[in-house]
């Protein structure tokens, strides 16, 4: 048994040396560069970056909100969406291992023991003769009995062995398949990383939507209090005969409609709170945000250039890897048209007794090779190569489309950031002016110079502008977070 193993080991070394030598010139280089993609890339963004400071890894700390940090922490630990991303990444990893295994030899061990019983009834008199004892004289009666007797015998066999199957990758076909599987796994990992980062960004945006909703509810409550104050004033003067019934009815109408707005804002806040609680893996009670104001400071944006997207954004890196993977699969499909060589071998023992399985005297072995070449397959292999070539061309177009969409997102978000800042500053001025107008209208109404309708209108205008300011402030935060995502986030 030991001698058999040495013979097989020496032959395997020769095969491995030959295999490595043949592989040295067979690997396919399918690295995709930006020069291969027909896209014009400017040196700088058309729209200027709002800040030149570097984005920190924990960008949410800029908001100085402990509840936000706690929410993001719970989201990262408990979110079902993020947990499914982890599971999908594990699935992709195991799939890549399965698809990469073909390049290695297959070695299987086996142990078997079987017993068979056969009879010689099919051989007639010859079988009876073979079954009779040697040297015994048969009488005529014994001959008659032996003709009717069925002779049986048993045979036991035990086997222990190892079997080897290995396709020699002389053209690099299996190696290209292995590289393609690895690049595909890397691409999926980048995709999942981008989805995970995007999920955190979207969850944070939902958090600030709830904060804005709370602010909108407080404005509605303050509006109700103001209308109630005006109503009480008008009612007192109406009962004393100083104001008309029209003024009193207008004041009561404003109070009633403001109650409706409070309930609407309250329901909206509850809905957003429940959504946030589900995102963080908690029971949707609806009371996560109970008293918050939108932050003034925003995360700064690192000064980058368009070419940085190629290394920053995980989804763009994924597109590059997918294109390279398709190129490797194309090389594999073309090499399927070439002949293949496989090694087959086995080593072990075979005996009638189990205790003899480890006895070298009962050793058996065999080794051989086979050469196969495609002769006729109705064009299947050629069609597979042509299909893979089309798949590679499609992946290049997907890469081009992905790059252009990424550039569009960044340019659009940069432009929107500038516009929202201008709008926020203008609305902030309008809030102050509308507040002054409301106070002035109340004074004029007290003096009898203007009508109640004018007071109510200026009060509604003041609250509407405050509501717009909150909405635009939240949009600026949301847009800045989207810009961080579009630029690829943190590079640390």
C-alpha positions as CSV (number, residue, x, y, z in Angstrom):
1,X,0.0,0.0,0.0
2,X,2.8,2.4,0.9
3,X,4.6,1.7,-2.4
4,X,1.4,2.3,-4.3
5,X,1.0,5.7,-2.7
6,X,4.6,6.7,-3.6
7,X,4.0,5.8,-7.2
8,X,0.8,7.9,-7.4
9,X,2.5,10.8,-5.5
10,X,5.4,10.9,-8.0
11,X,3.0,10.9,-10.9
12,X,0.8,13.6,-9.3
13,X,3.9,15.9,-8.9
14,X,4.7,15.6,-12.6
15,X,1.0,16.5,-13.4
16,X,1.0,19.5,-11.1
17,X,4.3,20.9,-12.6
18,X,2.8,20.5,-16.1
19,X,-0.4,22.1,-15.0
20,X,1.3,25.2,-13.5
21,X,3.5,25.6,-16.6
22,X,0.5,25.5,-18.9
23,X,-1.4,28.0,-16.7
24,X,1.4,30.6,-16.8
25,X,0.3,31.9,-20.2
26,X,-3.4,31.2,-20.1
27,X,-4.8,33.7,-17.6
28,X,-7.0,36.4,-19.2
29,X,-6.5,40.0,-18.3
30,X,-9.9,41.7,-18.4
31,X,-9.2,44.7,-16.2
32,X,-11.6,47.5,-17.3
33,X,-10.3,51.1,-17.3
34,X,-12.1,54.3,-17.7
35,X,-10.4,54.8,-21.1
36,X,-12.4,51.8,-22.3
37,X,-15.7,53.6,-21.5
38,X,-16.9,56.2,-24.0
39,X,-17.6,59.0,-21.5
40,X,-16.2,62.5,-21.3
41,X,-15.3,63.3,-17.7
42,X,-14.6,66.9,-16.6
43,X,-11.7,67.6,-14.3
44,X,-14.0,69.4,-11.8
45,X,-17.7,69.5,-11.1
46,X,-19.7,72.1,-13.0
47,X,-21.4,73.0,-9.7
48,X,-19.1,74.0,-6.8
49,X,-18.8,71.8,-3.7
50,X,-20.6,73.5,-0.7
51,X,-17.6,72.9,1.7
52,X,-14.0,71.7,1.5
53,X,-13.8,69.9,4.8
54,X,-13.6,66.2,4.9
55,X,-16.6,64.0,5.7
56,X,-16.1,62.2,8.9
57,X,-16.9,58.5,9.3
58,X,-19.7,59.3,11.8
59,X,-21.3,62.2,10.0
60,X,-24.4,62.1,12.2
61,X,-22.3,63.4,15.1
62,X,-22.4,66.8,13.5
63,X,-26.1,67.1,14.4
64,X,-25.3,66.7,18.1
65,X,-28.4,64.7,18.7
66,X,-28.2,61.8,21.2
67,X,-31.6,60.4,20.1
68,X,-30.4,60.4,16.5
69,X,-27.2,58.5,17.4
70,X,-29.2,56.0,19.5
71,X,-31.7,55.5,16.6
72,X,-28.9,54.9,14.1
73,X,-27.2,52.5,16.5
74,X,-30.5,50.5,16.9
75,X,-31.1,50.6,13.2
76,X,-27.6,49.1,12.5
77,X,-28.1,46.4,15.1
78,X,-31.8,45.5,14.7
79,X,-33.0,46.6,11.2
80,X,-34.5,43.6,9.4
81,X,-33.4,45.2,6.1
82,X,-29.7,45.4,7.2
83,X,-29.9,41.8,8.6
84,X,-31.1,40.6,5.2
85,X,-28.2,42.3,3.5
86,X,-25.8,40.4,5.7
87,X,-27.6,37.1,4.8
88,X,-27.4,37.9,1.1
89,X,-23.7,38.6,1.4
90,X,-23.1,35.2,3.0
91,X,-25.1,33.6,0.2
92,X,-23.0,35.4,-2.4
93,X,-19.8,34.2,-0.7
94,X,-20.9,30.6,-0.6
95,X,-22.0,30.8,-4.2
96,X,-18.6,32.1,-5.2
97,X,-16.9,29.2,-3.5
98,X,-19.1,26.7,-5.3
99,X,-18.4,28.4,-8.7
100,X,-14.7,28.4,-7.9
101,X,-14.3,24.8,-6.9
102,X,-14.1,23.4,-10.5
103,X,-10.4,24.3,-10.8
104,X,-9.4,21.9,-8.0
105,X,-9.2,18.1,-8.1
106,X,-12.1,16.1,-6.7
107,X,-11.0,13.5,-4.1
108,X,-13.5,11.0,-2.6
109,X,-13.1,8.3,-0.1
110,X,-15.2,5.1,0.1
111,X,-15.7,2.1,2.3
112,X,-17.9,-0.8,1.3
113,X,-18.7,-4.3,2.3
114,X,-21.1,-6.6,0.6
115,X,-22.1,-10.3,0.6
116,X,-23.7,-12.1,-2.4
117,X,-25.4,-15.5,-2.6
118,X,-25.7,-17.4,-5.9
119,X,-26.8,-20.8,-7.0
120,X,-25.9,-23.2,-9.8
121,X,-29.4,-24.3,-10.8
122,X,-29.0,-22.8,-14.2
123,X,-26.0,-25.1,-15.0
124,X,-28.1,-28.3,-14.6
125,X,-26.0,-31.5,-14.2
126,X,-22.8,-29.6,-14.5
127,X,-23.8,-27.5,-11.5
128,X,-24.6,-30.5,-9.5
129,X,-21.2,-32.0,-10.4
130,X,-19.4,-28.8,-9.4
131,X,-21.2,-28.8,-6.1
132,X,-20.5,-32.4,-5.2
133,X,-17.6,-33.4,-2.9
134,X,-14.4,-34.6,-4.7
135,X,-13.5,-38.3,-4.3
136,X,-17.1,-39.4,-3.3
137,X,-18.6,-42.3,-5.3
138,X,-22.1,-41.7,-6.3
139,X,-24.7,-44.4,-6.5
140,X,-27.6,-44.3,-8.9
141,X,-29.9,-43.1,-6.2
142,X,-27.5,-40.5,-5.2
143,X,-27.2,-39.4,-8.8
144,X,-30.9,-39.0,-9.0
145,X,-31.0,-36.9,-5.8
146,X,-28.1,-34.7,-6.8
147,X,-29.9,-33.8,-10.0
148,X,-32.7,-32.4,-8.0
149,X,-30.5,-30.6,-5.4
150,X,-29.9,-26.8,-5.7
151,X,-26.3,-25.9,-5.0
152,X,-25.7,-22.3,-3.5
153,X,-22.6,-20.5,-2.4
154,X,-21.9,-17.2,-0.7
155,X,-19.2,-14.6,-1.5
156,X,-18.1,-11.6,0.8
157,X,-16.1,-8.6,-0.4
158,X,-14.8,-5.5,1.5
159,X,-13.3,-2.5,-0.2
160,X,-11.4,0.7,1.0
161,X,-10.3,3.3,-1.4
162,X,-9.7,6.9,-2.6
163,X,-10.8,8.1,-6.0
164,X,-9.4,11.2,-7.8
165,X,-10.9,13.2,-10.7
166,X,-9.1,16.3,-12.0
167,X,-9.6,18.2,-15.2
168,X,-6.3,19.8,-16.3
169,X,-6.9,23.4,-17.0
170,X,-4.5,23.6,-19.9
171,X,-6.3,26.6,-21.5
172,X,-7.1,28.5,-18.3
173,X,-10.8,27.9,-18.8
174,X,-11.5,26.9,-15.2
175,X,-9.1,29.6,-13.9
176,X,-11.1,32.3,-15.8
177,X,-14.3,30.9,-14.3
178,X,-12.8,31.0,-10.8
179,X,-11.7,34.7,-11.3
180,X,-15.1,35.6,-12.7
181,X,-16.8,34.1,-9.6
182,X,-14.5,36.0,-7.3
183,X,-15.1,39.3,-9.1
184,X,-18.8,38.7,-9.1
185,X,-18.7,38.2,-5.3
186,X,-16.8,41.4,-4.9
187,X,-19.4,43.2,-7.1
188,X,-22.2,41.8,-5.0
189,X,-20.4,42.9,-1.8
190,X,-20.1,46.4,-3.1
191,X,-23.7,46.4,-4.1
192,X,-24.8,45.3,-0.7
193,X,-22.5,47.8,1.0
194,X,-24.0,50.6,-1.0
195,X,-27.5,49.4,-0.2
196,X,-26.6,49.2,3.5
197,X,-25.2,52.8,3.4
198,X,-28.2,54.0,1.5
199,X,-30.5,52.4,4.0
200,X,-28.8,54.3,6.9
201,X,-29.1,57.6,4.9
202,X,-32.8,57.0,4.1
203,X,-33.5,56.1,7.8
204,X,-31.8,59.3,8.9
205,X,-33.8,61.3,6.4
206,X,-37.0,59.7,7.8
207,X,-35.8,60.7,11.3
208,X,-35.6,64.3,10.3
209,X,-39.0,64.1,8.6
210,X,-40.4,63.1,12.0
211,X,-38.6,66.0,13.6
212,X,-40.0,68.4,11.0
213,X,-43.5,66.9,11.6
214,X,-43.2,67.6,15.3
215,X,-42.3,71.2,14.5
216,X,-45.2,71.5,12.1
217,X,-47.5,70.2,14.9
218,X,-46.2,72.8,17.3
219,X,-46.8,75.5,14.8
220,X,-50.4,74.3,14.4
221,X,-50.8,74.3,18.2
222,X,-49.4,77.9,18.4
223,X,-51.8,78.9,15.6
224,X,-54.7,77.4,17.5
225,X,-53.7,79.3,20.6
226,X,-53.4,82.6,18.6
227,X,-56.9,82.0,17.0
228,X,-58.3,81.2,20.5
229,X,-56.9,84.4,21.9
230,X,-58.4,86.4,19.0
231,X,-61.7,84.6,19.4
232,X,-61.9,85.4,23.1
233,X,-61.1,89.0,22.5
234,X,-63.7,89.3,19.7
235,X,-66.3,87.4,21.7
236,X,-66.0,89.7,24.7
237,X,-66.4,92.8,22.4
238,X,-69.3,91.1,20.5
239,X,-71.2,90.4,23.8
240,X,-70.7,94.1,24.7
241,X,-72.0,95.2,21.3
242,X,-68.6,96.6,20.2
243,X,-68.0,94.1,17.3
244,X,-70.3,92.6,14.7
245,X,-71.6,89.1,14.5
246,X,-69.5,88.6,11.4
247,X,-66.2,89.1,13.3
248,X,-67.3,86.6,15.9
249,X,-68.2,84.0,13.3
250,X,-64.9,84.4,11.5
251,X,-63.0,84.0,14.7
252,X,-64.9,80.9,15.7
253,X,-64.3,79.4,12.2
254,X,-60.6,80.0,12.5
255,X,-60.5,78.2,15.9
256,X,-62.4,75.2,14.5
257,X,-60.2,74.8,11.4
258,X,-57.0,75.1,13.5
259,X,-58.2,72.1,15.6
260,X,-58.4,70.0,12.4
261,X,-54.9,71.0,11.4
262,X,-53.6,70.0,14.9
263,X,-55.1,66.5,14.5
264,X,-53.8,66.1,11.0
265,X,-50.2,67.1,12.1
266,X,-50.5,64.8,15.1
267,X,-51.5,61.8,13.0
268,X,-48.7,62.4,10.6
269,X,-46.2,62.5,13.4
270,X,-47.5,59.3,14.9
271,X,-47.2,57.6,11.5
272,X,-43.6,58.7,11.0
273,X,-42.7,57.7,14.5
274,X,-44.1,54.2,14.0
275,X,-42.1,53.9,10.8
276,X,-38.9,54.8,12.6
277,X,-39.6,52.4,15.4
278,X,-40.1,49.6,12.8
279,X,-36.9,50.5,11.1
280,X,-35.0,50.2,14.4
281,X,-36.6,46.8,15.2
282,X,-39.0,48.1,17.9
283,X,-42.7,47.8,18.5
284,X,-44.5,50.7,16.7
285,X,-45.8,52.7,19.7
286,X,-45.6,56.0,17.8
287,X,-43.7,58.1,20.4
288,X,-40.1,58.1,19.3
289,X,-39.9,61.8,18.5
290,X,-41.7,63.9,21.2
291,X,-39.7,67.1,21.3
292,X,-37.0,68.0,18.8
293,X,-35.9,70.9,16.6
294,X,-34.2,70.7,13.3
295,X,-30.4,71.2,13.5
296,X,-28.7,74.2,12.0
297,X,-25.3,72.6,11.4
298,X,-25.0,70.2,8.4
299,X,-22.3,67.6,7.6
300,X,-19.5,69.1,5.5
301,X,-18.7,67.7,2.1
302,X,-15.2,66.6,1.1
303,X,-13.8,68.4,-1.9
304,X,-13.7,65.7,-4.6
305,X,-13.5,65.5,-8.4
306,X,-15.7,63.5,-10.8
307,X,-13.0,60.8,-11.2
308,X,-13.2,60.1,-7.5
309,X,-16.5,58.4,-8.0
310,X,-14.7,55.5,-9.6
311,X,-13.1,54.6,-6.3
312,X,-15.5,56.1,-3.8
313,X,-19.0,54.8,-4.8
314,X,-19.5,51.1,-4.1
315,X,-22.1,50.7,-6.8
316,X,-19.8,52.1,-9.5
317,X,-17.0,49.8,-8.3
318,X,-19.5,47.0,-8.6
319,X,-20.3,47.9,-12.2
320,X,-16.5,47.8,-13.1
321,X,-16.2,44.4,-11.4
322,X,-19.2,43.0,-13.2
323,X,-17.8,44.1,-16.5
324,X,-14.5,42.4,-15.7
325,X,-16.4,39.3,-14.6
326,X,-18.3,39.1,-17.9
327,X,-15.0,39.4,-19.8
328,X,-13.6,36.4,-17.9
329,X,-16.7,34.4,-18.5
330,X,-16.4,35.2,-22.3
331,X,-12.8,33.9,-22.2
332,X,-14.1,30.8,-20.5
333,X,-16.9,30.3,-23.0
334,X,-14.4,30.6,-26.0
335,X,-12.1,28.0,-24.4
336,X,-14.9,25.6,-24.0
337,X,-14.4,25.0,-27.8
338,X,-10.9,23.6,-27.2
339,X,-10.1,20.0,-26.2
340,X,-9.9,19.0,-22.5
341,X,-7.7,16.6,-20.5
342,X,-8.9,14.9,-17.4
343,X,-7.0,12.6,-14.9
344,X,-8.7,9.7,-13.2
345,X,-7.2,7.5,-10.5
346,X,-8.1,5.4,-7.5
347,X,-6.1,3.6,-4.8
348,X,-7.2,1.2,-2.1
349,X,-7.6,-2.4,-1.0
350,X,-10.0,-5.2,-1.8
351,X,-10.4,-8.3,0.4
352,X,-12.9,-10.9,1.5
353,X,-12.4,-10.1,5.2
354,X,-12.7,-6.7,6.8
355,X,-9.6,-7.2,8.9
356,X,-7.6,-7.5,5.6
357,X,-8.6,-4.0,4.4
358,X,-5.4,-2.4,5.8
359,X,-3.1,-5.1,4.6
360,X,-0.9,-3.8,1.8
361,X,-0.9,-7.2,0.1
362,X,-4.5,-6.6,-0.9
363,X,-3.8,-3.2,-2.5
364,X,-5.2,-2.2,-5.8
365,X,-4.8,1.0,-7.8
366,X,-5.4,2.5,-11.3
367,X,-4.6,5.7,-13.0
368,X,-5.5,7.0,-16.4
369,X,-6.4,10.1,-18.4
370,X,-8.9,11.0,-21.0
371,X,-8.9,13.5,-23.9
372,X,-12.2,15.0,-25.0
373,X,-12.8,17.4,-27.9
374,X,-16.0,18.9,-29.1
375,X,-16.8,17.6,-32.6
376,X,-20.5,18.2,-33.1
377,X,-22.9,20.0,-30.6
378,X,-25.3,21.7,-33.0
379,X,-23.5,25.1,-32.4
380,X,-24.3,25.1,-28.7
381,X,-20.8,26.0,-27.6
382,X,-20.4,28.7,-30.2
383,X,-23.8,30.2,-29.4
384,X,-22.8,30.2,-25.7
385,X,-19.7,32.2,-26.6
386,X,-21.6,34.6,-28.7
387,X,-24.2,35.1,-26.0
388,X,-21.5,35.8,-23.4
389,X,-19.9,38.3,-25.7
390,X,-23.3,40.1,-25.9
391,X,-23.5,40.0,-22.1
392,X,-20.1,41.6,-21.9
393,X,-21.1,44.4,-24.3
394,X,-24.3,44.9,-22.2
395,X,-22.2,45.2,-19.0
396,X,-20.1,47.9,-20.6
397,X,-23.2,49.8,-21.5
398,X,-24.6,49.4,-17.9
399,X,-21.3,50.8,-16.6
400,X,-21.5,53.8,-18.9
401,X,-25.1,54.4,-17.9
402,X,-24.2,54.0,-14.2
403,X,-21.4,56.6,-14.5
404,X,-23.6,59.1,-16.3
405,X,-26.4,58.7,-13.7
406,X,-23.9,59.1,-10.9
407,X,-22.5,62.3,-12.4
408,X,-26.1,63.5,-12.9
409,X,-27.0,62.8,-9.3
410,X,-24.1,64.7,-7.9
411,X,-24.4,67.7,-10.2
412,X,-28.2,67.9,-9.5
413,X,-27.8,67.6,-5.7
414,X,-25.0,70.3,-5.7
415,X,-27.2,72.6,-7.6
416,X,-30.2,71.9,-5.4
417,X,-28.0,72.5,-2.3
418,X,-27.2,76.0,-3.5
419,X,-30.9,76.7,-4.4
420,X,-32.2,75.5,-1.0
421,X,-29.8,77.7,0.9
422,X,-31.0,80.8,-1.1
423,X,-34.6,79.8,-0.4
424,X,-34.0,79.2,3.3
425,X,-32.4,82.6,3.7
426,X,-35.2,84.3,1.9
427,X,-37.9,82.4,3.9
428,X,-36.1,83.3,7.1
429,X,-36.4,87.0,6.2
430,X,-40.1,86.5,5.3
431,X,-40.7,84.9,8.7
432,X,-39.6,88.0,10.5
433,X,-41.5,90.4,8.2
434,X,-44.7,88.3,8.5
435,X,-44.4,88.3,12.3
436,X,-44.1,92.1,12.3
437,X,-47.1,92.3,9.9
438,X,-49.2,90.1,12.2
439,X,-48.4,92.1,15.3
440,X,-49.1,95.4,13.5
441,X,-52.4,94.1,12.2
442,X,-53.5,93.2,15.7
443,X,-52.6,96.7,17.0
444,X,-54.5,98.3,14.1
445,X,-57.5,96.1,14.8
446,X,-57.5,97.1,18.5
447,X,-57.5,100.7,17.4
448,X,-60.3,100.0,14.9
449,X,-58.2,100.9,11.9
450,X,-58.4,97.5,10.1
451,X,-60.7,94.6,9.9
452,X,-60.6,91.2,11.7
453,X,-60.3,89.5,8.4
454,X,-56.9,91.3,7.8
455,X,-55.7,90.1,11.2
456,X,-56.7,86.5,10.5
457,X,-55.0,86.6,7.1
458,X,-51.7,87.9,8.4
459,X,-51.8,85.3,11.1
460,X,-52.3,82.5,8.6
461,X,-49.6,83.9,6.4
462,X,-47.2,84.1,9.3
463,X,-47.9,80.4,10.2
464,X,-47.7,79.3,6.6
465,X,-44.3,80.9,6.1
466,X,-43.0,79.4,9.4
467,X,-44.2,76.0,8.1
468,X,-42.4,76.6,4.7
469,X,-39.2,77.5,6.6
470,X,-39.3,74.2,8.5
471,X,-40.0,72.2,5.3
472,X,-37.0,73.9,3.4
473,X,-34.7,73.4,6.4
474,X,-35.6,69.7,6.4
475,X,-35.1,69.5,2.6
476,X,-31.6,71.0,3.0
477,X,-30.7,68.3,5.6
478,X,-32.2,65.6,3.3
479,X,-30.4,66.9,0.3
480,X,-27.1,67.1,2.1
481,X,-27.4,63.5,3.2
482,X,-28.3,62.4,-0.3
483,X,-25.2,64.3,-1.5
484,X,-23.0,62.3,0.9
485,X,-24.5,59.1,-0.5
486,X,-24.1,60.2,-4.1
487,X,-20.4,61.1,-3.5
488,X,-19.8,57.6,-2.0
489,X,-19.7,58.6,1.6
490,X,-16.7,58.0,3.8
491,X,-13.5,56.8,2.2
492,X,-11.8,56.0,5.5
